[in-house]
Amino acid sequence: MKPTTIELTSKHLKFHKLLSWVFILLGLISIVSGSGEARDESIIAWGCLSGILGFVWLVVTRIRIWWNHS
């Protein structure tokens, strides 16, 4: 049986949702590991950027999921 467009779209958006969570987690890990005695400002900056990018991507993906399923 051939998958429908909704099923393919749903899988695609679930993958995007997963990737956005990966970016958020990588951002949090880099922020936590960058703070402390061996503080590296560039790691913290990249962590913040990654977290923000992941969060925005997650919001956009959730809107796309809502839009496709309504």
mmCIF file as gemmi writes it, N, C-alpha and C atoms, coordinates in Angstrom:
data_model
loop_
_atom_site.group_PDB
_atom_site.id
_atom_site.type_symbol
_atom_site.label_atom_id
_atom_site.label_alt_id
_atom_site.label_comp_id
_atom_site.label_asym_id
_atom_site.label_entity_id
_atom_site.label_seq_id
_atom_site.pdbx_PDB_ins_code
_atom_site.Cartn_x
_atom_site.Cartn_y
_atom_site.Cartn_z
_atom_site.occupancy
_atom_site.B_iso_or_equiv
_atom_site.pdbx_formal_charge
_atom_site.auth_seq_id
_atom_site.auth_asym_id
_atom_site.pdbx_PDB_model_num
ATOM 1 N N . MET Axp A 1 ? 0.84 -1.172 0 1 0 ? 1 A 1
ATOM 2 C CA . MET Axp A 1 ? 0 0 0 1 0 ? 1 A 1
ATOM 3 C C . MET Axp A 1 ? 0.892 1.245 0 1 0 ? 1 A 1
ATOM 4 N N . LYS Axp A 2 ? 0.599 2.158 -0.876 1 0 ? 2 A 1
ATOM 5 C CA . LYS Axp A 2 ? 1.379 3.38 -1.019 1 0 ? 2 A 1
ATOM 6 C C . LYS Axp A 2 ? 1 4.378 0.076 1 0 ? 2 A 1
ATOM 7 N N . PRO Axp A 3 ? 2.015 4.989 0.763 1 0 ? 3 A 1
ATOM 8 C CA . PRO Axp A 3 ? 1.687 5.964 1.821 1 0 ? 3 A 1
ATOM 9 C C . PRO Axp A 3 ? 1.012 7.207 1.245 1 0 ? 3 A 1
ATOM 10 N N . THR Axp A 4 ? 0.092 7.755 2.006 1 0 ? 4 A 1
ATOM 11 C CA . THR Axp A 4 ? -0.605 8.957 1.569 1 0 ? 4 A 1
ATOM 12 C C . THR Axp A 4 ? 0.254 10.191 1.812 1 0 ? 4 A 1
ATOM 13 N N . THR Axp A 5 ? -0.156 11.287 1.248 1 0 ? 5 A 1
ATOM 14 C CA . THR Axp A 5 ? 0.568 12.546 1.407 1 0 ? 5 A 1
ATOM 15 C C . THR Axp A 5 ? 0.588 12.981 2.865 1 0 ? 5 A 1
ATOM 16 N N . ILE Axp A 6 ? -0.502 12.779 3.575 1 0 ? 6 A 1
ATOM 17 C CA . ILE Axp A 6 ? -0.563 13.176 4.989 1 0 ? 6 A 1
ATOM 18 C C . ILE Axp A 6 ? 0.427 12.363 5.805 1 0 ? 6 A 1
ATOM 19 N N . GLU Axp A 7 ? 0.534 11.059 5.521 1 0 ? 7 A 1
ATOM 20 C CA . GLU Axp A 7 ? 1.483 10.216 6.252 1 0 ? 7 A 1
ATOM 21 C C . GLU Axp A 7 ? 2.919 10.65 5.983 1 0 ? 7 A 1
ATOM 22 N N . LEU Axp A 8 ? 3.238 10.946 4.722 1 0 ? 8 A 1
ATOM 23 C CA . LEU Axp A 8 ? 4.584 11.389 4.381 1 0 ? 8 A 1
ATOM 24 C C . LEU Axp A 8 ? 4.896 12.743 5.018 1 0 ? 8 A 1
ATOM 25 N N . THR Axp A 9 ? 3.934 13.65 4.983 1 0 ? 9 A 1
ATOM 26 C CA . THR Axp A 9 ? 4.116 14.962 5.601 1 0 ? 9 A 1
ATOM 27 C C . THR Axp A 9 ? 4.3 14.82 7.101 1 0 ? 9 A 1
ATOM 28 N N . SER Axp A 10 ? 3.515 13.948 7.704 1 0 ? 10 A 1
ATOM 29 C CA . SER Axp A 10 ? 3.605 13.746 9.14 1 0 ? 10 A 1
ATOM 30 C C . SER Axp A 10 ? 4.981 13.213 9.528 1 0 ? 10 A 1
ATOM 31 N N . LYS Axp A 11 ? 5.509 12.251 8.794 1 0 ? 11 A 1
ATOM 32 C CA . LYS Axp A 11 ? 6.845 11.716 9.075 1 0 ? 11 A 1
ATOM 33 C C . LYS Axp A 11 ? 7.908 12.795 8.905 1 0 ? 11 A 1
ATOM 34 N N . HIS Axp A 12 ? 7.771 13.594 7.865 1 0 ? 12 A 1
ATOM 35 C CA . HIS Axp A 12 ? 8.72 14.68 7.605 1 0 ? 12 A 1
ATOM 36 C C . HIS Axp A 12 ? 8.715 15.696 8.75 1 0 ? 12 A 1
ATOM 37 N N . LEU Axp A 13 ? 7.534 16.067 9.206 1 0 ? 13 A 1
ATOM 38 C CA . LEU Axp A 13 ? 7.436 17.045 10.283 1 0 ? 13 A 1
ATOM 39 C C . LEU Axp A 13 ? 7.886 16.466 11.621 1 0 ? 13 A 1
ATOM 40 N N . LYS Axp A 14 ? 7.648 15.18 11.848 1 0 ? 14 A 1
ATOM 41 C CA . LYS Axp A 14 ? 8.142 14.552 13.073 1 0 ? 14 A 1
ATOM 42 C C . LYS Axp A 14 ? 9.662 14.552 13.092 1 0 ? 14 A 1
ATOM 43 N N . PHE Axp A 15 ? 10.284 14.332 11.945 1 0 ? 15 A 1
ATOM 44 C CA . PHE Axp A 15 ? 11.737 14.388 11.849 1 0 ? 15 A 1
ATOM 45 C C . PHE Axp A 15 ? 12.245 15.785 12.159 1 0 ? 15 A 1
ATOM 46 N N . HIS Axp A 16 ? 11.567 16.808 11.648 1 0 ? 16 A 1
ATOM 47 C CA . HIS Axp A 16 ? 11.95 18.192 11.934 1 0 ? 16 A 1
ATOM 48 C C . HIS Axp A 16 ? 11.799 18.507 13.424 1 0 ? 16 A 1
ATOM 49 N N . LYS Axp A 17 ? 10.736 17.984 14.018 1 0 ? 17 A 1
ATOM 50 C CA . LYS Axp A 17 ? 10.512 18.174 15.46 1 0 ? 17 A 1
ATOM 51 C C . LYS Axp A 17 ? 11.649 17.543 16.265 1 0 ? 17 A 1
ATOM 52 N N . LEU Axp A 18 ? 12.052 16.344 15.873 1 0 ? 18 A 1
ATOM 53 C CA . LEU Axp A 18 ? 13.158 15.671 16.538 1 0 ? 18 A 1
ATOM 54 C C . LEU Axp A 18 ? 14.46 16.465 16.401 1 0 ? 18 A 1
ATOM 55 N N . LEU Axp A 19 ? 14.736 16.955 15.211 1 0 ? 19 A 1
ATOM 56 C CA . LEU Axp A 19 ? 15.954 17.744 15.007 1 0 ? 19 A 1
ATOM 57 C C . LEU Axp A 19 ? 15.943 19.038 15.828 1 0 ? 19 A 1
ATOM 58 N N . SER Axp A 20 ? 14.797 19.661 15.946 1 0 ? 20 A 1
ATOM 59 C CA . SER Axp A 20 ? 14.738 20.888 16.747 1 0 ? 20 A 1
ATOM 60 C C . SER Axp A 20 ? 15.05 20.584 18.207 1 0 ? 20 A 1
ATOM 61 N N . TRP Axp A 21 ? 14.549 19.443 18.734 1 0 ? 21 A 1
ATOM 62 C CA . TRP Axp A 21 ? 14.87 19.056 20.111 1 0 ? 21 A 1
ATOM 63 C C . TRP Axp A 21 ? 16.351 18.749 20.27 1 0 ? 21 A 1
ATOM 64 N N . VAL Axp A 22 ? 16.967 18.174 19.236 1 0 ? 22 A 1
ATOM 65 C CA . VAL Axp A 22 ? 18.415 17.906 19.283 1 0 ? 22 A 1
ATOM 66 C C . VAL Axp A 22 ? 19.181 19.227 19.392 1 0 ? 22 A 1
ATOM 67 N N . PHE Axp A 23 ? 18.785 20.23 18.62 1 0 ? 23 A 1
ATOM 68 C CA . PHE Axp A 23 ? 19.443 21.537 18.691 1 0 ? 23 A 1
ATOM 69 C C . PHE Axp A 23 ? 19.273 22.167 20.067 1 0 ? 23 A 1
ATOM 70 N N . ILE Axp A 24 ? 18.08 22.061 20.626 1 0 ? 24 A 1
ATOM 71 C CA . ILE Axp A 24 ? 17.837 22.618 21.956 1 0 ? 24 A 1
ATOM 72 C C . ILE Axp A 24 ? 18.717 21.922 22.992 1 0 ? 24 A 1
ATOM 73 N N . LEU Axp A 25 ? 18.765 20.591 22.942 1 0 ? 25 A 1
ATOM 74 C CA . LEU Axp A 25 ? 19.576 19.838 23.908 1 0 ? 25 A 1
ATOM 75 C C . LEU Axp A 25 ? 21.067 20.112 23.73 1 0 ? 25 A 1
ATOM 76 N N . LEU Axp A 26 ? 21.537 20.192 22.499 1 0 ? 26 A 1
ATOM 77 C CA . LEU Axp A 26 ? 22.946 20.527 22.264 1 0 ? 26 A 1
ATOM 78 C C . LEU Axp A 26 ? 23.267 21.918 22.802 1 0 ? 26 A 1
ATOM 79 N N . GLY Axp A 27 ? 22.341 22.839 22.629 1 0 ? 27 A 1
ATOM 80 C CA . GLY Axp A 27 ? 22.539 24.181 23.166 1 0 ? 27 A 1
ATOM 81 C C . GLY Axp A 27 ? 22.636 24.178 24.675 1 0 ? 27 A 1
ATOM 82 N N . LEU Axp A 28 ? 21.745 23.452 25.329 1 0 ? 28 A 1
ATOM 83 C CA . LEU Axp A 28 ? 21.779 23.375 26.796 1 0 ? 28 A 1
ATOM 84 C C . LEU Axp A 28 ? 23.054 22.699 27.296 1 0 ? 28 A 1
ATOM 85 N N . ILE Axp A 29 ? 23.449 21.632 26.627 1 0 ? 29 A 1
ATOM 86 C CA . ILE Axp A 29 ? 24.671 20.93 27.036 1 0 ? 29 A 1
ATOM 87 C C . ILE Axp A 29 ? 25.893 21.819 26.87 1 0 ? 29 A 1
ATOM 88 N N . SER Axp A 30 ? 25.971 22.547 25.768 1 0 ? 30 A 1
ATOM 89 C CA . SER Axp A 30 ? 27.135 23.405 25.558 1 0 ? 30 A 1
ATOM 90 C C . SER Axp A 30 ? 27.148 24.595 26.517 1 0 ? 30 A 1
ATOM 91 N N . ILE Axp A 31 ? 25.968 25.097 26.889 1 0 ? 31 A 1
ATOM 92 C CA . ILE Axp A 31 ? 25.923 26.192 27.862 1 0 ? 31 A 1
ATOM 93 C C . ILE Axp A 31 ? 26.384 25.699 29.225 1 0 ? 31 A 1
ATOM 94 N N . VAL Axp A 32 ? 25.891 24.537 29.632 1 0 ? 32 A 1
ATOM 95 C CA . VAL Axp A 32 ? 26.265 23.985 30.936 1 0 ? 32 A 1
ATOM 96 C C . VAL Axp A 32 ? 27.746 23.617 30.97 1 0 ? 32 A 1
ATOM 97 N N . SER Axp A 33 ? 28.247 23.016 29.889 1 0 ? 33 A 1
ATOM 98 C CA . SER Axp A 33 ? 29.656 22.617 29.879 1 0 ? 33 A 1
ATOM 99 C C . SER Axp A 33 ? 30.578 23.82 29.703 1 0 ? 33 A 1
ATOM 100 N N . GLY Axp A 34 ? 30.079 24.904 29.117 1 0 ? 34 A 1
ATOM 101 C CA . GLY Axp A 34 ? 30.91 26.088 28.909 1 0 ? 34 A 1
ATOM 102 C C . GLY Axp A 34 ? 31.013 26.966 30.144 1 0 ? 34 A 1
ATOM 103 N N . SER Axp A 35 ? 30.126 26.784 31.107 1 0 ? 35 A 1
ATOM 104 C CA . SER Axp A 35 ? 30.207 27.573 32.33 1 0 ? 35 A 1
ATOM 105 C C . SER Axp A 35 ? 31.055 26.829 33.35 1 0 ? 35 A 1
ATOM 106 N N . GLY Axp A 36 ? 31.653 27.544 34.216 1 0 ? 36 A 1
ATOM 107 C CA . GLY Axp A 36 ? 32.529 26.939 35.221 1 0 ? 36 A 1
ATOM 108 C C . GLY Axp A 36 ? 33.88 27.618 35.204 1 0 ? 36 A 1
ATOM 109 N N . GLU Axp A 37 ? 34.899 26.923 35.709 1 0 ? 37 A 1
ATOM 110 C CA . GLU Axp A 37 ? 36.233 27.523 35.786 1 0 ? 37 A 1
ATOM 111 C C . GLU Axp A 37 ? 36.84 27.739 34.411 1 0 ? 37 A 1
ATOM 112 N N . ALA Axp A 38 ? 36.732 26.755 33.551 1 0 ? 38 A 1
ATOM 113 C CA . ALA Axp A 38 ? 37.284 26.88 32.199 1 0 ? 38 A 1
ATOM 114 C C . ALA Axp A 38 ? 36.213 27.454 31.278 1 0 ? 38 A 1
ATOM 115 N N . ARG Axp A 39 ? 35.783 28.655 31.598 1 0 ? 39 A 1
ATOM 116 C CA . ARG Axp A 39 ? 34.672 29.275 30.887 1 0 ? 39 A 1
ATOM 117 C C . ARG Axp A 39 ? 35.115 29.73 29.496 1 0 ? 39 A 1
ATOM 118 N N . ASP Axp A 40 ? 34.402 29.262 28.504 1 0 ? 40 A 1
ATOM 119 C CA . ASP Axp A 40 ? 34.711 29.629 27.121 1 0 ? 40 A 1
ATOM 120 C C . ASP Axp A 40 ? 33.494 30.358 26.552 1 0 ? 40 A 1
ATOM 121 N N . GLU Axp A 41 ? 33.646 31.634 26.303 1 0 ? 41 A 1
ATOM 122 C CA . GLU Axp A 41 ? 32.528 32.468 25.849 1 0 ? 41 A 1
ATOM 123 C C . GLU Axp A 41 ? 31.991 32.025 24.492 1 0 ? 41 A 1
ATOM 124 N N . SER Axp A 42 ? 32.864 31.531 23.615 1 0 ? 42 A 1
ATOM 125 C CA . SER Axp A 42 ? 32.397 31.128 22.285 1 0 ? 42 A 1
ATOM 126 C C . SER Axp A 42 ? 31.493 29.887 22.376 1 0 ? 42 A 1
ATOM 127 N N . ILE Axp A 43 ? 31.808 28.96 23.289 1 0 ? 43 A 1
ATOM 128 C CA . ILE Axp A 43 ? 30.964 27.77 23.443 1 0 ? 43 A 1
ATOM 129 C C . ILE Axp A 43 ? 29.592 28.168 23.99 1 0 ? 43 A 1
ATOM 130 N N . ILE Axp A 44 ? 29.592 29.084 24.948 1 0 ? 44 A 1
ATOM 131 C CA . ILE Axp A 44 ? 28.319 29.555 25.51 1 0 ? 44 A 1
ATOM 132 C C . ILE Axp A 44 ? 27.51 30.293 24.444 1 0 ? 44 A 1
ATOM 133 N N . ALA Axp A 45 ? 28.18 31.104 23.629 1 0 ? 45 A 1
ATOM 134 C CA . ALA Axp A 45 ? 27.482 31.837 22.566 1 0 ? 45 A 1
ATOM 135 C C . ALA Axp A 45 ? 26.874 30.871 21.551 1 0 ? 45 A 1
ATOM 136 N N . TRP Axp A 46 ? 27.642 29.866 21.134 1 0 ? 46 A 1
ATOM 137 C CA . TRP Axp A 46 ? 27.115 28.874 20.193 1 0 ? 46 A 1
ATOM 138 C C . TRP Axp A 46 ? 25.983 28.077 20.821 1 0 ? 46 A 1
ATOM 139 N N . GLY Axp A 47 ? 26.096 27.802 22.115 1 0 ? 47 A 1
ATOM 140 C CA . GLY Axp A 47 ? 25.03 27.091 22.808 1 0 ? 47 A 1
ATOM 141 C C . GLY Axp A 47 ? 23.742 27.891 22.831 1 0 ? 47 A 1
ATOM 142 N N . CYS Axp A 48 ? 23.861 29.182 23.106 1 0 ? 48 A 1
ATOM 143 C CA . CYS Axp A 48 ? 22.669 30.051 23.102 1 0 ? 48 A 1
ATOM 144 C C . CYS Axp A 48 ? 22.06 30.121 21.709 1 0 ? 48 A 1
ATOM 145 N N . LEU Axp A 49 ? 22.897 30.276 20.702 1 0 ? 49 A 1
ATOM 146 C CA . LEU Axp A 49 ? 22.415 30.335 19.327 1 0 ? 49 A 1
ATOM 147 C C . LEU Axp A 49 ? 21.725 29.031 18.933 1 0 ? 49 A 1
ATOM 148 N N . SER Axp A 50 ? 22.329 27.914 19.296 1 0 ? 50 A 1
ATOM 149 C CA . SER Axp A 50 ? 21.747 26.614 18.985 1 0 ? 50 A 1
ATOM 150 C C . SER Axp A 50 ? 20.413 26.429 19.696 1 0 ? 50 A 1
ATOM 151 N N . GLY Axp A 51 ? 20.335 26.811 20.964 1 0 ? 51 A 1
ATOM 152 C CA . GLY Axp A 51 ? 19.089 26.693 21.712 1 0 ? 51 A 1
ATOM 153 C C . GLY Axp A 51 ? 17.983 27.555 21.144 1 0 ? 51 A 1
ATOM 154 N N . ILE Axp A 52 ? 18.314 28.782 20.788 1 0 ? 52 A 1
ATOM 155 C CA . ILE Axp A 52 ? 17.323 29.697 20.211 1 0 ? 52 A 1
ATOM 156 C C . ILE Axp A 52 ? 16.861 29.182 18.856 1 0 ? 52 A 1
ATOM 157 N N . LEU Axp A 53 ? 17.81 28.741 18.031 1 0 ? 53 A 1
ATOM 158 C CA . LEU Axp A 53 ? 17.463 28.195 16.722 1 0 ? 53 A 1
ATOM 159 C C . LEU Axp A 53 ? 16.561 26.973 16.87 1 0 ? 53 A 1
ATOM 160 N N . GLY Axp A 54 ? 16.907 26.09 17.791 1 0 ? 54 A 1
ATOM 161 C CA . GLY Axp A 54 ? 16.088 24.905 18.022 1 0 ? 54 A 1
ATOM 162 C C . GLY Axp A 54 ? 14.695 25.255 18.497 1 0 ? 54 A 1
ATOM 163 N N . PHE Axp A 55 ? 14.585 26.232 19.386 1 0 ? 55 A 1
ATOM 164 C CA . PHE Axp A 55 ? 13.278 26.639 19.897 1 0 ? 55 A 1
ATOM 165 C C . PHE Axp A 55 ? 12.411 27.237 18.798 1 0 ? 55 A 1
ATOM 166 N N . VAL Axp A 56 ? 12.986 28.115 17.991 1 0 ? 56 A 1
ATOM 167 C CA . VAL Axp A 56 ? 12.232 28.73 16.888 1 0 ? 56 A 1
ATOM 168 C C . VAL Axp A 56 ? 11.812 27.655 15.886 1 0 ? 56 A 1
ATOM 169 N N . TRP Axp A 57 ? 12.724 26.733 15.582 1 0 ? 57 A 1
ATOM 170 C CA . TRP Axp A 57 ? 12.425 25.645 14.665 1 0 ? 57 A 1
ATOM 171 C C . TRP Axp A 57 ? 11.295 24.78 15.212 1 0 ? 57 A 1
ATOM 172 N N . LEU Axp A 58 ? 11.308 24.527 16.52 1 0 ? 58 A 1
ATOM 173 C CA . LEU Axp A 58 ? 10.256 23.732 17.145 1 0 ? 58 A 1
ATOM 174 C C . LEU Axp A 58 ? 8.9 24.428 17.04 1 0 ? 58 A 1
ATOM 175 N N . VAL Axp A 59 ? 8.875 25.72 17.292 1 0 ? 59 A 1
ATOM 176 C CA . VAL Axp A 59 ? 7.616 26.482 17.201 1 0 ? 59 A 1
ATOM 177 C C . VAL Axp A 59 ? 7.084 26.464 15.769 1 0 ? 59 A 1
ATOM 178 N N . VAL Axp A 60 ? 7.962 26.7 14.807 1 0 ? 60 A 1
ATOM 179 C CA . VAL Axp A 60 ? 7.544 26.7 13.403 1 0 ? 60 A 1
ATOM 180 C C . VAL Axp A 60 ? 7.041 25.317 13 1 0 ? 60 A 1
ATOM 181 N N . THR Axp A 61 ? 7.724 24.275 13.445 1 0 ? 61 A 1
ATOM 182 C CA . THR Axp A 61 ? 7.302 22.912 13.118 1 0 ? 61 A 1
ATOM 183 C C . THR Axp A 61 ? 5.949 22.589 13.742 1 0 ? 61 A 1
ATOM 184 N N . ARG Axp A 62 ? 5.745 23.006 14.993 1 0 ? 62 A 1
ATOM 185 C CA . ARG Axp A 62 ? 4.442 22.767 15.638 1 0 ? 62 A 1
ATOM 186 C C . ARG Axp A 62 ? 3.318 23.497 14.894 1 0 ? 62 A 1
ATOM 187 N N . ILE Axp A 63 ? 3.583 24.702 14.408 1 0 ? 63 A 1
ATOM 188 C CA . ILE Axp A 63 ? 2.586 25.443 13.624 1 0 ? 63 A 1
ATOM 189 C C . ILE Axp A 63 ? 2.313 24.715 12.318 1 0 ? 63 A 1
ATOM 190 N N . ARG Axp A 64 ? 3.354 24.208 11.671 1 0 ? 64 A 1
ATOM 191 C CA . ARG Axp A 64 ? 3.167 23.467 10.42 1 0 ? 64 A 1
ATOM 192 C C . ARG Axp A 64 ? 2.372 22.187 10.649 1 0 ? 64 A 1
ATOM 193 N N . ILE Axp A 65 ? 2.632 21.494 11.756 1 0 ? 65 A 1
ATOM 194 C CA . ILE Axp A 65 ? 1.87 20.285 12.079 1 0 ? 65 A 1
ATOM 195 C C . ILE Axp A 65 ? 0.399 20.641 12.284 1 0 ? 65 A 1
ATOM 196 N N . TRP Axp A 66 ? 0.145 21.683 13.047 1 0 ? 66 A 1
ATOM 197 C CA . TRP Axp A 66 ? -1.226 22.129 13.277 1 0 ? 66 A 1
ATOM 198 C C . TRP Axp A 66 ? -1.898 22.503 11.952 1 0 ? 66 A 1
ATOM 199 N N . TRP Axp A 67 ? -1.169 23.232 11.101 1 0 ? 67 A 1
ATOM 200 C CA . TRP Axp A 67 ? -1.715 23.709 9.837 1 0 ? 67 A 1
ATOM 201 C C . TRP Axp A 67 ? -2.062 22.534 8.915 1 0 ? 67 A 1
ATOM 202 N N . ASN Axp A 68 ? -1.202 21.524 8.862 1 0 ? 68 A 1
ATOM 203 C CA . ASN Axp A 68 ? -1.44 20.39 7.978 1 0 ? 68 A 1
ATOM 204 C C . ASN Axp A 68 ? -2.535 19.455 8.469 1 0 ? 68 A 1
ATOM 205 N N . HIS Axp A 69 ? -2.786 19.453 9.778 1 0 ? 69 A 1
ATOM 206 C CA . HIS Axp A 69 ? -3.764 18.533 10.316 1 0 ? 69 A 1
ATOM 207 C C . HIS Axp A 69 ? -5.119 19.177 10.625 1 0 ? 69 A 1
ATOM 208 N N . SER Axp A 70 ? -5.23 20.458 10.305 1 0 ? 70 A 1
ATOM 209 C CA . SER Axp A 70 ? -6.524 21.114 10.547 1 0 ? 70 A 1
ATOM 210 C C . SER Axp A 70 ? -7.346 21.2 9.285 1 0 ? 70 A 1
